[in-house]
Amino acid sequence: MPITSSAKKALRASTKKRVFNARSKKSVDVTLHDFRKLVVGKDRSGAEKLMPGLFQALDKAAKTGYIKANAAARLKSRAAASLAKLAK
């Protein structure tokens, strides 16, 4: 347990950040998992409907610092490419 006041404050802050990061992680992971499941199942219309939610979750995770901006861009690019591949 922290002893100094600054360590106590750091513990409070990290506890709050942990909640936000867990929420962001779940949002990204669940949406990405659902999207990939639809792509594997070749459900183009369902994947198209899920795409804006996926992009929003990735952008928000990058904005809050949960993932890096390039990682979000890479995941969005790969999602769009896999959706385009379904059209063929």
Buried (B, 14 or more C-beta within 10 A) or exposed (E): EEEEEEEEEEEEEEEEEEEEBEBBBEBBEEBBEBBBEBBEEEBEEBBEEBBEBBBEBBBBBBEEEBBEEEEBEEBBEEBEEBBEEBEE
